[in-house]
Amino acid sequence: MITEAIPRLQGVPAGPRSHTFRTLRGLVWSACATGACVIVTYLNPSSLLGYWYFLAIGLLFFSLFDRSELKDFAQAYLINGFLTALYVLAQVHFYPESVGCTSPLGLQTDDSYFFSLVADDIPPDLETREGYFLYTSGFSDLVRFITPFRVTHPLDVLFFLSIVAGLICVYTQQYALQLTGDKKVARTAYILCQFCPLMLMNGGAVFVRDTFVGGLLILSLCCINRRRFFAFVCCTLLQFVLRPGTALIILPLYSLIHVGDVFTGLKSQEARVRFAFTALILAGTVAAVFLWREQLEDLLETQGIRLSEFRREGLDDVLMGSGRGTFMWVQEQSLLVRILLATAYMYLVPFLALTGLVTQYGFDSRFLLMNIVYPLWVIPIHAWVIASLFTKQKSSADLRWMALAFLVGCFLIGAFSLQSRHKVIIQPLLYVLAAAGCHLAPREARRAGYVFSALWFAFQSGYAIYRMYQGE
């Protein structure tokens, strides 16, 4: 089960490194920082203040609360900041009126909406939601609260998400180490989070809140293992501020991830503490549902969730309108079939697509990363996740319970969400499983995983080619 030396494994010591390697890493960091500054200066020079300000905020946070992770945070921030600047540069080139936000076929102005709630002045050509000034958002309020300077361009606040990217990388690494005790597993999980196209396009380089909620989830799991229960409570409350409906979905996952402690007989003090705390979370959730049932129903109603049907309001209009594709087909099935298919759909999405890269609006960078790069990127990921189920180390039971928790998360998100991008909230768990499968699974299990993953990609390729020739 989870290693009992958790308090001594908070950081991931790099081990002996040659002077050449350290110099090379420093050059990479410098190149990322320099490249980001050059691009930002070209796009909007005043946004350099935001770039360095949010880096300072992140460094201050880790200096105060987790000093051993300072270097790894800085690396993740600088790399994500550079990738963010590159993405915004591409968006401005192909969609000048977007000012770096997503294209008309992207997030349906979600990112420009959240930006509009933060901004002091909005660029005149930027498309946003009608009547945006009548709304509030916990995400935008938080960013506005910690931003002391005038905000007039999306880049002014977009680098806040580079803090989030660093947090996800650091604490996914830390959680993988807590779970397996293997530094190679931890480092691989860090790298997978750092360069994940799905997370980059859903809160890494795009001003939306999904990866922020995912970062709070992985941080809160580390807090449980390190007995930082007050920090855990703060993370949970912040999840409710950012996205109440998703926060409710996440709560049962904590208990499911740690239910494996029961099968150890709760022999260790660490296991007893973890189980008692997660059982308290579950009991508190059940009690809250019973005591504040009406308020909870009102909350779910505002989120458009219909529990009796495992779906959200508004879906019928989509089905009767222009909705099409795999997701729409899944939603048209009977309840039981829909539950099973929605889980599989959410695990596998996004799919390979060859049409849509160039549209009437121009070249879509987000489509490239989501529907072409990610399906290629995830080929080994799927293989390693399957292999992780066959590890024989002490952590094998924990990995299987985490895999079950991830699938339950996919089911809940698939049942109550119309947007597959919400999967990124639990994506760090997937990368912990993948990293474990990569390094700890038997070779035969990895080979079987590669076969399945290759067959799945071949099927996607065939279907994508068929749709391309059909002109869809």
Buried (B, 14 or more C-beta within 10 A) or exposed (E): BBBEEBEEBBBBEEEEEEEEEEEEBEEBBEEBBEBBBEBBBEBBEBBBBBBBBBBEBBBEBBEEEBEEBBBBBBBBBBBBBBBBBBBBBBBBEBBEEBBBBBBBBBBEBBBBBBBBBBBEEBBEEBBBBEEBEEEEBBBBEBBBEEBEEEBBBBBBBBBBBBBBBBBBBBBBBBBBBBBBBBBBBBBBBBBBBBBBBBBBBBBBBBBBBBBBBBBBBBBBBBBBBBBBBEBBEBBBEBBBBBBBBBBBBBBBBBBBBBBBBEEBEBEBEBBBBBBEBBBEBBEEBEEBEEEEEEEBEEBBEEBBBEEEEBBBEEBEEBBEEEBEEBBBEBBEEEEEEBBEBBBBBBBBBBBBBBBBEEEEBBBBBBBBBBBBBBBEBBBBBBBBBBBBBBBEBEBBBBBBBBBBBBBBBBBBBBBBBBBBBBBBBBBBBBBBBBBBBBBBBEEEBBEBBBEBBEEBBEEBEEBBEEBEEEEE
